[in-house]
């Protein structure tokens, strides 16, 4: 009987030691960063998947990717989810393309959407951004600016600030330059 109790005590000691190791290896809630969210926390907020009717393709792709990242959606499921959220002229387009050359990845699908529903491939957003000038309110100009800036890659923060400020009307530009803004947000608030 004593040998049985000693054997059980030894086994319990090993189990407790293993549990201690597991507890030490498990990060506490306080140490979890934004990228280490626990699965039950991620799904507390229900996001709706955006519909696409053929307009604002870059905005739709961005919103769809945010949704997929939030729910950690696998690539193949992205195609199925997207296809049931298409509207208007996009539905027959999708059906035709799927019959002749089915999409095999999310990237392939988004590139096809950009080609058929996005701005012309001959449109150069960088050149348009550099030539953009304020013709209405600062708010209207800022909307045009951000729409183009989101399609341009490789510009530094300083270059974007310079580009934004240089497109403002002469009076507003002078007022903004006096304060030497260090961010787009600061430049916009000074311009208003």
N, CA, C and O of each residue as an XYZ file, in Angstrom:
768
protein
N       0.813     -1.186      0.000
C       0.000      0.000      0.000
C       0.863      1.260      0.000
O       0.560      2.240     -0.680
N       1.956      1.209      0.787
C       2.849      2.360      0.854
C       3.530      2.609     -0.491
O       3.728      3.755     -0.896
N       3.893      1.498     -1.191
C       4.516      1.661     -2.501
C       3.546      2.309     -3.484
O       3.952      3.136     -4.301
N       2.272      1.942     -3.412
C       1.246      2.511     -4.287
C       1.085      3.999     -4.013
O       1.013      4.800     -4.945
N       1.027      4.372     -2.735
C       0.907      5.785     -2.368
C       2.142      6.568     -2.807
O       2.020      7.691     -3.297
N       3.320      5.992     -2.636
C       4.560      6.665     -3.041
C       4.593      6.832     -4.554
O       5.026      7.870     -5.054
N       4.136      5.815     -5.289
C       4.085      5.885     -6.761
C       3.112      6.949     -7.221
O       3.407      7.709     -8.143
N       1.938      7.010     -6.575
C       0.944      8.033     -6.929
C       1.456      9.428     -6.601
O       1.253     10.364     -7.374
N       2.118      9.568     -5.463
C       2.666     10.868     -5.077
C       3.697     11.325     -6.106
O       3.745     12.503     -6.460
N       4.515     10.399     -6.582
C       5.522     10.729     -7.591
C       4.853     11.166     -8.895
O       5.294     12.114     -9.543
N       3.788     10.465     -9.268
C       3.060     10.826    -10.498
C       2.413     12.203    -10.353
O       2.457     13.012    -11.280
N       1.817     12.467     -9.196
C       1.193     13.776     -8.971
C       2.241     14.892     -9.015
O       1.987     15.971     -9.550
N       3.413     14.622     -8.451
C       4.480     15.621     -8.491
C       4.860     15.951     -9.933
O       5.094     17.114    -10.263
N       4.923     14.933    -10.793
C       5.252     15.152    -12.204
C       4.148     15.944    -12.907
O       4.435     16.834    -13.708
N       2.901     15.626    -12.613
C       1.773     16.348    -13.215
C       1.800     17.807    -12.776
O       1.634     18.700    -13.607
N       2.005     18.064    -11.494
C       2.078     19.443    -10.991
C       3.241     20.203    -11.634
O       3.104     21.378    -11.975
N       4.366     19.544    -11.796
C       5.529     20.185    -12.421
C       5.211     20.540    -13.877
O       5.563     21.620    -14.350
N       4.545     19.623    -14.578
C       4.171     19.888    -15.974
C       3.185     21.045    -16.059
O       3.288     21.881    -16.956
N       2.230     21.101    -15.135
C       1.268     22.209    -15.111
C       1.963     23.537    -14.838
O       1.633     24.550    -15.454
N       2.920     23.534    -13.920
C       3.671     24.757    -13.631
C       4.394     25.265    -14.876
O       4.410     26.466    -15.144
N       4.991     24.344    -15.637
C       5.690     24.726    -16.869
C       4.702     25.327    -17.864
O       4.991     26.356    -18.474
N       3.549     24.704    -18.035
C       2.532     25.222    -18.957
C       2.026     26.591    -18.537
O       1.838     27.469    -19.378
N       1.807     26.777    -17.258
C       1.328     28.067    -16.754
C       2.364     29.152    -17.009
O       2.008     30.269    -17.383
N       3.630     28.840    -16.813
C       4.692     29.821    -17.051
C       4.813     30.164    -18.529
O       5.135     31.300    -18.875
N       4.558     29.192    -19.409
C       4.683     29.422    -20.847
C       3.482     30.161    -21.423
O       3.601     30.773    -22.485
N       2.346     30.125    -20.767
C       1.145     30.792    -21.256
C       1.226     32.268    -20.927
O       1.371     32.638    -19.762
N       1.130     33.148    -21.980
C       1.205     34.586    -21.696
C      -0.035     35.053    -20.953
O      -1.150     34.598    -21.211
N       0.188     35.970    -20.028
C      -0.953     36.519    -19.295
C      -1.656     37.531    -20.170
O      -1.090     37.995    -21.160
N      -2.885     37.879    -19.821
C      -3.655     38.859    -20.589
C      -2.956     40.203    -20.595
O      -3.066     40.945    -21.570
N      -2.243     40.534    -19.537
C      -1.557     41.818    -19.455
C      -0.413     41.895    -20.450
O      -0.092     42.979    -20.936
N       0.206     40.766    -20.762
C       1.351     40.772    -21.661
C       0.964     40.619    -23.118
O       1.832     40.673    -23.989
N      -0.313     40.432    -23.408
C      -0.716     40.223    -24.786
C      -0.778     41.551    -25.511
O      -1.426     42.493    -25.053
N      -0.091     41.621    -26.654
C      -0.138     42.814    -27.485
C      -1.290     42.719    -28.459
O      -2.093     41.789    -28.397
N      -1.369     43.687    -29.363
C      -2.454     43.733    -30.342
C      -2.429     42.517    -31.259
O      -3.481     42.073    -31.717
N      -1.246     41.970    -31.535
C      -1.154     40.832    -32.440
C      -1.338     39.499    -31.731
O      -1.402     38.463    -32.392
N      -1.426     39.493    -30.409
C      -1.578     38.258    -29.651
C      -2.952     38.168    -29.010
O      -3.083     37.734    -27.866
N      -3.972     38.578    -29.748
C      -5.321     38.554    -29.191
C      -5.795     37.114    -29.043
O      -5.510     36.261    -29.884
N      -6.500     36.869    -27.993
C      -7.086     35.552    -27.797
C      -8.281     35.421    -28.734
O      -8.989     36.404    -28.952
N      -8.530     34.233    -29.299
C      -9.604     34.071    -30.276
C     -10.969     34.537    -29.784
O     -11.729     35.115    -30.560
N     -11.303     34.301    -28.515
C     -12.629     34.698    -28.041
C     -12.789     36.205    -28.011
O     -13.908     36.704    -28.131
N     -11.687     36.952    -27.853
C     -11.763     38.410    -27.852
C     -11.987     38.944    -29.261
O     -12.698     39.933    -29.441
N     -11.395     38.307    -30.255
C     -11.477     38.764    -31.634
C     -12.915     38.764    -32.129
O     -13.304     39.659    -32.879
N     -13.696     37.800    -31.733
C     -15.030     37.648    -32.279
C     -16.123     38.314    -31.441
O     -17.310     38.091    -31.680
N     -15.729     39.124    -30.468
C     -16.725     39.850    -29.688
C     -17.420     40.909    -30.521
O     -18.584     41.225    -30.273
N     -16.726     41.463    -31.504
C     -17.295     42.484    -32.369
C     -17.623     41.834    -33.703
O     -16.764     41.217    -34.333
N     -18.876     41.976    -34.130
C     -19.286     41.384    -35.403
C     -19.121     42.429    -36.500
O     -19.754     43.484    -36.470
N     -18.269     42.122    -37.461
C     -18.064     43.018    -38.593
C     -18.893     42.535    -39.773
O     -19.036     41.332    -39.990
N     -19.437     43.474    -40.530
C     -20.173     43.108    -41.736
C     -19.242     43.205    -42.925
O     -18.456     44.145    -43.044
N     -19.340     42.223    -43.803
C     -18.502     42.232    -44.991
C     -19.076     43.235    -45.988
O     -20.286     43.254    -46.213
N     -18.222     44.072    -46.591
C     -18.721     45.095    -47.517
C     -19.203     44.497    -48.839
O     -18.682     43.479    -49.298
N     -20.189     45.132    -49.436
C     -20.689     44.722    -50.744
C     -19.927     45.511    -51.802
O     -19.461     46.620    -51.541
N     -19.800     44.932    -53.006
C     -19.094     45.623    -54.086
C     -19.983     45.701    -55.313
O     -20.431     44.683    -55.842
N     -20.235     46.945    -55.763
C     -21.101     47.162    -56.921
C     -20.343     47.692    -58.133
O     -20.956     48.123    -59.110
N     -19.030     47.663    -58.074
C     -18.228     48.122    -59.201
C     -17.638     49.507    -59.013
O     -16.874     49.973    -59.858
N     -17.982     50.171    -57.918
C     -17.438     51.510    -57.674
C     -16.440     51.464    -56.517
O     -16.533     50.604    -55.641
N     -15.507     52.375    -56.523
C     -14.502     52.503    -55.450
C     -13.802     51.178    -55.141
O     -13.795     50.721    -53.998
N     -13.220     50.577    -56.160
C     -12.621     49.251    -56.015
C     -11.507     49.217    -54.972
O     -11.413     48.253    -54.213
N     -10.670     50.239    -54.916
C      -9.568     50.225    -53.943
C     -10.084     50.309    -52.506
O      -9.551     49.656    -51.609
N     -11.102     51.102    -52.302
C     -11.708     51.196    -50.968
C     -12.314     49.853    -50.570
O     -12.158     49.410    -49.432
N     -13.018     49.196    -51.524
C     -13.644     47.911    -51.224
C     -12.584     46.856    -50.900
O     -12.747     46.091    -49.950
N     -11.513     46.809    -51.671
C     -10.448     45.827    -51.415
C      -9.839     46.059    -50.034
O      -9.592     45.106    -49.296
N      -9.598     47.310    -49.688
C      -9.048     47.625    -48.369
C      -9.980     47.135    -47.263
O      -9.539     46.491    -46.311
N     -11.272     47.444    -47.397
C     -12.226     47.042    -46.357
C     -12.358     45.523    -46.276
O     -12.459     44.966    -45.183
N     -12.357     44.858    -47.420
C     -12.436     43.397    -47.441
C     -11.205     42.790    -46.771
O     -11.324     41.841    -45.997
N     -10.033     43.330    -47.064
C      -8.808     42.803    -46.449
C      -8.789     43.034    -44.943
O      -8.292     42.191    -44.196
N      -9.320     44.157    -44.490
C      -9.422     44.407    -43.050
C     -10.320     43.343    -42.403
O      -9.993     42.803    -41.347
N     -11.440     43.055    -43.043
C     -12.370     42.035    -42.553
C     -11.658     40.682    -42.477
O     -11.717     40.003    -41.451
N     -10.985     40.295    -43.564
C     -10.313     38.996    -43.609
C      -9.189     38.902    -42.582
O      -9.002     37.854    -41.964
N      -8.447     39.976    -42.396
C      -7.385     39.970    -41.387
C      -7.967     39.829    -39.984
O      -7.415     39.116    -39.145
N      -9.069     40.503    -39.736
C      -9.708     40.459    -38.421
C     -10.142     39.042    -38.066
O      -9.985     38.598    -36.929
N     -10.690     38.339    -39.058
C     -11.184     36.985    -38.818
C     -10.189     35.894    -39.227
O     -10.539     34.713    -39.222
N      -8.955     36.271    -39.581
C      -7.941     35.298    -40.017
C      -8.495     34.349    -41.077
O      -8.387     33.130    -40.941
N      -9.082     34.905    -42.122
C      -9.745     34.115    -43.159
C      -8.724     33.536    -44.134
O      -7.902     34.278    -44.674
N      -8.761     32.223    -44.369
C      -7.854     31.604    -45.343
C      -8.130     32.131    -46.756
O      -9.244     32.554    -47.066
N      -7.112     32.098    -47.592
C      -7.185     32.647    -48.945
C      -8.352     32.069    -49.752
O      -9.089     32.823    -50.388
N      -8.524     30.781    -49.735
C      -9.571     30.157    -50.554
C     -10.969     30.585    -50.099
O     -11.871     30.718    -50.926
N     -11.155     30.800    -48.802
C     -12.452     31.251    -48.297
C     -12.727     32.704    -48.659
O     -13.884     33.115    -48.749
N     -11.685     33.470    -48.862
C     -11.853     34.875    -49.244
C     -12.605     34.989    -50.570
O     -13.445     35.873    -50.744
N     -12.300     34.098    -51.490
C     -12.963     34.127    -52.801
C     -14.450     33.826    -52.671
O     -15.274     34.511    -53.278
N     -14.797     32.832    -51.904
C     -16.203     32.463    -51.730
C     -16.977     33.566    -51.031
O     -18.065     33.938    -51.472
N     -16.431     34.088    -49.955
C     -17.109     35.163    -49.216
C     -17.300     36.377    -50.116
O     -18.376     36.975    -50.134
N     -16.270     36.739    -50.857
C     -16.353     37.904    -51.743
C     -17.397     37.712    -52.830
O     -18.158     38.631    -53.134
N     -17.436     36.532    -53.412
C     -18.335     36.312    -54.550
C     -19.806     36.465    -54.189
O     -20.604     36.844    -55.047
N     -20.183     36.186    -52.969
C     -21.596     36.345    -52.587
C     -21.912     37.763    -52.129
O     -23.048     38.059    -51.756
N     -20.918     38.635    -52.156
C     -21.128     40.036    -51.785
C     -20.925     40.974    -52.975
O     -20.646     42.160    -52.803
N     -21.070     40.424    -54.183
C     -20.964     41.224    -55.399
C     -22.355     41.646    -55.843
O     -23.315     40.891    -55.691
N     -22.467     42.850    -56.390
C     -23.753     43.390    -56.833
C     -23.640     43.943    -58.251
O     -22.548     44.106    -58.795
N     -24.801     44.224    -58.828
C     -24.950     44.903    -60.121
C     -24.101     44.255    -61.206
O     -24.114     43.033    -61.361
N     -23.357     45.074    -61.961
C     -22.587     44.583    -63.112
C     -21.433     43.669    -62.733
O     -20.877     42.992    -63.597
N     -21.072     43.636    -61.484
C     -19.946     42.812    -61.054
C     -20.325     41.327    -61.069
O     -19.462     40.472    -61.271
N     -21.598     41.017    -60.859
C     -22.036     39.612    -60.815
C     -21.828     38.925    -62.166
O     -21.167     37.887    -62.210
N     -22.371     39.468    -63.289
C     -22.126     38.791    -64.567
C     -20.641     38.771    -64.954
O     -20.175     37.819    -65.580
N     -19.909     39.812    -64.584
C     -18.468     39.825    -64.845
C     -17.803     38.650    -64.139
O     -17.010     37.927    -64.742
N     -18.127     38.462    -62.864
C     -17.530     37.388    -62.074
C     -17.902     36.017    -62.653
O     -17.053     35.132    -62.760
N     -19.174     35.848    -63.026
C     -19.616     34.569    -63.591
C     -18.851     34.243    -64.872
O     -18.418     33.109    -65.073
N     -18.689     35.248    -65.738
C     -17.987     35.035    -66.998
C     -16.524     34.659    -66.759
O     -16.013     33.718    -67.366
N     -15.864     35.386    -65.886
C     -14.455     35.112    -65.618
C     -14.292     33.739    -64.965
O     -13.355     33.009    -65.287
N     -15.180     33.389    -64.068
C     -15.093     32.092    -63.384
C     -15.258     30.925    -64.366
O     -14.652     29.869    -64.182
N     -16.075     31.113    -65.405
C     -16.248     30.040    -66.396
C     -15.000     29.854    -67.251
O     -14.597     28.728    -67.543
N     -14.396     30.962    -67.646
C     -13.258     30.865    -68.558
C     -11.922     30.658    -67.836
O     -11.067     29.909    -68.309
N     -11.751     31.311    -66.714
C     -10.480     31.214    -65.979
C     -10.751     31.439    -64.495
O     -10.608     32.561    -64.009
N     -11.142     30.391    -63.765
C     -11.485     30.552    -62.342
C     -10.318     31.120    -61.526
O      -9.155     30.775    -61.734
N     -10.672     31.990    -60.605
C      -9.665     32.574    -59.720
C      -9.158     31.509    -58.759
O      -9.924     30.686    -58.258
N      -7.855     31.541    -58.512
C      -7.263     30.566    -57.593
C      -6.718     31.208    -56.325
O      -6.321     30.511    -55.391
N      -6.700     32.553    -56.293
C      -6.202     33.227    -55.093
C      -6.866     34.589    -54.947
O      -7.400     35.150    -55.904
N      -6.819     35.096    -53.739
C      -7.363     36.421    -53.439
C      -6.607     37.496    -54.223
O      -7.217     38.427    -54.748
N      -5.299     37.369    -54.301
C      -4.473     38.347    -55.028
C      -4.884     38.392    -56.499
O      -5.050     39.470    -57.069
N      -5.043     37.238    -57.098
C      -5.446     37.172    -58.507
C      -6.811     37.844    -58.701
O      -7.012     38.584    -59.664
N      -7.730     37.586    -57.796
C      -9.070     38.176    -57.863
C      -9.011     39.697    -57.737
O      -9.645     40.407    -58.518
N      -8.255     40.201    -56.762
C      -8.201     41.653    -56.565
C      -7.507     42.351    -57.731
O      -7.888     43.465    -58.092
N      -6.500     41.719    -58.324
C      -5.836     42.318    -59.495
C      -6.814     42.414    -60.662
O      -6.825     43.414    -61.380
N      -7.628     41.391    -60.856
C      -8.628     41.417    -61.931
C      -9.666     42.502    -61.670
O     -10.076     43.207    -62.591
N     -10.089     42.635    -60.418
C     -11.040     43.703    -60.067
C     -10.446     45.076    -60.362
O     -11.113     45.942    -60.928
N      -9.193     45.267    -59.975
C      -8.539     46.558    -60.209
C      -8.442     46.871    -61.694
O      -8.636     48.016    -62.103
N      -8.140     45.853    -62.508
C      -8.033     46.073    -63.950
C      -9.374     46.444    -64.570
O      -9.444     47.350    -65.400
N     -10.436     45.752    -64.176
C     -11.740     45.972    -64.807
C     -12.569     47.077    -64.167
O     -13.356     47.723    -64.859
N     -12.419     47.312    -62.878
C     -13.274     48.288    -62.192
C     -12.504     49.468    -61.597
O     -13.109     50.413    -61.090
N     -11.201     49.416    -61.656
C     -10.396     50.498    -61.099
C     -10.091     51.564    -62.129
O     -10.557     51.499    -63.267
N      -9.314     52.533    -61.728
C      -8.895     53.574    -62.668
C      -8.068     52.960    -63.799
O      -7.551     51.851    -63.664
N      -7.948     53.667    -64.885
C      -7.182     53.197    -66.037
C      -5.758     52.850    -65.618
O      -5.165     53.516    -64.769
N      -5.221     51.795    -66.228
C      -3.832     51.434    -65.926
C      -2.873     52.499    -66.442
O      -1.710     52.544    -66.042
N      -3.370     53.355    -67.333
C      -2.540     54.445    -67.851
C      -2.594     55.665    -66.936
O      -1.809     56.601    -67.088
N      -3.517     55.646    -65.999
C      -3.617     56.718    -65.016
C      -2.430     56.585    -64.065
O      -2.177     55.504    -63.532
N      -1.720     57.655    -63.859
C      -0.555     57.621    -62.969
C      -0.895     58.406    -61.711
O      -0.822     59.635    -61.713
N      -1.269     57.713    -60.632
C      -1.677     58.431    -59.424
C      -0.577     59.323    -58.851
O      -0.870     60.365    -58.266
N       0.678     58.925    -59.014
C       1.784     59.732    -58.485
C       1.846     61.080    -59.199
O       1.950     62.124    -58.555
N       1.783     61.057    -60.523
C       1.825     62.309    -61.291
C       0.599     63.163    -60.986
O       0.706     64.382    -60.848
N      -0.556     62.529    -60.882
C      -1.782     63.261    -60.574
C      -1.694     63.883    -59.184
O      -2.138     65.013    -58.978
N      -1.126     63.154    -58.238
C      -0.952     63.670    -56.881
C      -0.047     64.902    -56.881
O      -0.336     65.898    -56.218
N       1.052     64.820    -57.634
C       1.991     65.946    -57.685
C       1.376     67.187    -58.333
O       1.764     68.311    -58.018
N       0.417     66.980    -59.238
C      -0.213     68.108    -59.946
C      -1.483     68.604    -59.263
O      -2.038     69.628    -59.660
N      -1.945     67.894    -58.250
C      -3.212     68.228    -57.604
C      -3.146     69.596    -56.931
O      -2.192     69.910    -56.218
N      -4.179     70.402    -57.171
C      -4.266     71.712    -56.519
C      -5.654     71.900    -55.932
O      -6.630     71.312    -56.396
N      -5.719     72.707    -54.932
C      -6.979     73.001    -54.250
C      -7.827     73.913    -55.132
O      -7.389     74.994    -55.525
N      -9.055     73.464    -55.438
C      -9.981     74.293    -56.218
C     -11.249     74.591    -55.436
O     -12.014     75.484    -55.802
N     -11.473     73.851    -54.367
C     -12.644     74.062    -53.517
C     -12.200     74.270    -52.084
O     -11.239     74.990    -51.813
N     -12.903     73.638    -51.180
C     -12.561     73.752    -49.761
C     -11.339     72.894    -49.437
O     -10.956     72.019    -50.215
N     -10.746     73.153    -48.299
C      -9.612     72.347    -47.837
C     -10.064     70.900    -47.634
O      -9.324     69.969    -47.953
N     -11.263     70.711    -47.111
C     -11.785     69.356    -46.878
C     -11.909     68.588    -48.196
O     -11.547     67.413    -48.261
N     -12.415     69.235    -49.240
C     -12.545     68.580    -50.550
C     -11.167     68.237    -51.117
O     -10.956     67.148    -51.650
N     -10.242     69.176    -50.994
C      -8.875     68.954    -51.475
C      -8.226     67.794    -50.722
O      -7.561     66.951    -51.324
N      -8.420     67.755    -49.414
C      -7.838     66.686    -48.600
C      -8.395     65.315    -48.995
O      -7.653     64.333    -49.029
N      -9.683     65.243    -49.291
C     -10.273     63.974    -49.745
C      -9.636     63.512    -51.050
O      -9.291     62.339    -51.193
N      -9.480     64.425    -51.999
C      -8.831     64.081    -53.269
C      -7.383     63.651    -53.022
O      -6.903     62.676    -53.600
N      -6.710     64.386    -52.167
C      -5.308     64.106    -51.863
C      -5.146     62.712    -51.254
O      -4.301     61.936    -51.702
N      -5.942     62.392    -50.244
C      -5.799     61.079    -49.586
C      -6.169     59.942    -50.525
O      -5.565     58.871    -50.475
N      -7.156     60.171    -51.379
C      -7.543     59.142    -52.342
C      -6.373     58.802    -53.266
O      -6.115     57.629    -53.537
N      -5.680     59.807    -53.738
C      -4.513     59.578    -54.603
C      -3.315     59.064    -53.805
O      -2.635     58.135    -54.241
N      -3.056     59.653    -52.654
C      -1.889     59.270    -51.845
C      -1.944     57.799    -51.434
O      -0.903     57.156    -51.298
N      -3.133     57.268    -51.238
C      -3.275     55.858    -50.867
C      -2.909     54.915    -52.007
O      -2.721     53.719    -51.783
N      -2.808     55.437    -53.218
C      -2.444     54.616    -54.375
C      -0.979     54.793    -54.768
O      -0.508     54.169    -55.719
N      -0.266     55.637    -54.041
C       1.139     55.917    -54.349
C       2.017     55.307    -53.260
O       1.759     55.481    -52.069
N       3.045     54.597    -53.680
C       3.958     53.964    -52.730
C       5.352     54.561    -52.874
O       5.739     55.006    -53.954
N       6.089     54.565    -51.789
C       7.480     54.976    -51.824
C       7.737     56.433    -51.496
O       8.885     56.874    -51.551
N       6.710     57.195    -51.156
C       6.922     58.596    -50.782
C       7.110     58.694    -49.274
O       6.395     58.057    -48.500
N       8.071     59.492    -48.878
C       8.294     59.693    -47.445
C       7.196     60.585    -46.876
O       6.457     61.226    -47.624
N       7.095     60.622    -45.571
C       6.128     61.485    -44.897
C       6.384     62.952    -45.254
O       5.445     63.710    -45.498
N       7.653     63.342    -45.283
C       7.999     64.725    -45.637
C       7.571     65.065    -47.061
O       7.080     66.163    -47.322
N       7.759     64.115    -47.983
C       7.363     64.349    -49.376
C       5.848     64.511    -49.483
O       5.367     65.359    -50.235
N       5.102     63.710    -48.741
C       3.637     63.837    -48.753
C       3.195     65.181    -48.182
O       2.278     65.810    -48.710
N       3.837     65.619    -47.114
C       3.501     66.923    -46.520
C       3.782     68.031    -47.531
O       2.946     68.909    -47.744
N       4.963     67.988    -48.153
C       5.322     69.001    -49.150
C       4.336     69.008    -50.311
O       3.937     70.065    -50.799
N       3.955     67.826    -50.738
C       3.011     67.708    -51.846
C       1.659     68.304    -51.463
O       1.067     69.053    -52.240
N       1.178     67.977    -50.282
C      -0.109     68.506    -49.817
C      -0.063     70.027    -49.717
O      -0.945     70.714    -50.234
N       0.945     70.542    -49.065
C       1.052     71.989    -48.836
C       1.209     72.736    -50.158
O       0.626     73.806    -50.336
N       1.988     72.186    -51.083
C       2.214     72.885    -52.354
C       0.950     72.983    -53.201
O       0.861     73.851    -54.069
N      -0.019     72.119    -52.967
C      -1.263     72.163    -53.727
C      -2.309     73.102    -53.155
O      -3.326     73.361    -53.798
N      -2.076     73.611    -51.965
C      -3.027     74.539    -51.335
C      -3.031     75.880    -52.068
O      -2.076     76.215    -52.769
N      -4.106     76.640    -51.902
C      -4.142     77.983    -52.490
C      -3.017     78.813    -51.874
O      -2.547     78.514    -50.776
N      -2.591     79.850    -52.582
C      -1.437     80.652    -52.156
C      -1.586     81.194    -50.737
O      -0.659     81.092    -49.933
N      -2.731     81.760    -50.430
C      -2.943     82.329    -49.082
C      -2.836     81.269    -47.998
O      -2.130     81.445    -47.006
N      -3.538     80.179    -48.199
C      -3.542     79.105    -47.189
C      -2.148     78.496    -47.074
O      -1.686     78.198    -45.972
N      -1.479     78.312    -48.213
C      -0.137     77.729    -48.205
C       0.812     78.572    -47.348
O       1.584     78.024    -46.562
N       0.760     79.882    -47.494
C       1.624     80.767    -46.686
C       1.369     80.578    -45.193
O       2.300     80.464    -44.396
N       0.080     80.547    -44.833
C      -0.274     80.384    -43.413
C       0.217     79.050    -42.852
O       0.656     78.975    -41.705
N       0.141     78.011    -43.659
C       0.568     76.682    -43.206
C       2.092     76.616    -43.105
O       2.626     76.085    -42.131
N       2.790     77.150    -44.099
C       4.259     77.076    -44.121
C       4.908     77.788    -42.940
O       5.981     77.387    -42.491
N       4.276     78.827    -42.439
C       4.811     79.555    -41.281
C       4.994     78.619    -40.087
O       5.923     78.786    -39.296
N       4.107     77.639    -39.962
C       4.120     76.723    -38.806
C       4.947     75.458    -39.042
O       5.071     74.631    -38.139
N       5.508     75.298    -40.231
C       6.279     74.099    -40.610
C       5.692     72.801    -40.033
O       6.242     72.231    -39.090
N       4.576     72.343    -40.606
C       3.931     71.124    -40.091
C       4.825     69.896    -40.255
O       5.568     69.773    -41.229
N       4.736     69.004    -39.289
C       5.546     67.784    -39.313
C       4.724     66.543    -39.642
O       5.252     65.430    -39.665
N       3.438     66.735    -39.896
C       2.582     65.613    -40.287
C       1.465     66.125    -41.183
O       1.151     67.315    -41.190
N       0.876     65.218    -41.932
C      -0.258     65.581    -42.792
C      -1.408     66.078    -41.929
O      -2.061     67.063    -42.272
N      -1.657     65.408    -40.820
C      -2.755     65.801    -39.927
C      -2.562     67.241    -39.463
O      -3.510     68.027    -39.452
N      -1.345     67.581    -39.084
C      -1.048     68.945    -38.636
C      -1.224     69.938    -39.786
O      -1.776     71.021    -39.592
N      -0.761     69.575    -40.976
C      -0.899     70.457    -42.143
C      -2.364     70.702    -42.477
O      -2.750     71.827    -42.796
N      -3.172     69.666    -42.407
C      -4.605     69.803    -42.699
C      -5.271     70.686    -41.660
O      -6.062     71.564    -42.006
N      -4.963     70.463    -40.398
C      -5.601     71.278    -39.352
C      -5.180     72.740    -39.462
O      -5.986     73.632    -39.196
N      -3.947     72.998    -39.843
C      -3.499     74.377    -40.048
C      -4.182     75.005    -41.262
O      -4.493     76.197    -41.261
N      -4.411     74.202    -42.290
C      -5.036     74.711    -43.515
C      -6.501     75.067    -43.296
O      -7.032     75.966    -43.949
N      -7.145     74.370    -42.386
C      -8.569     74.640    -42.132
C      -8.708     75.915    -41.344
O      -9.824     76.324    -41.024
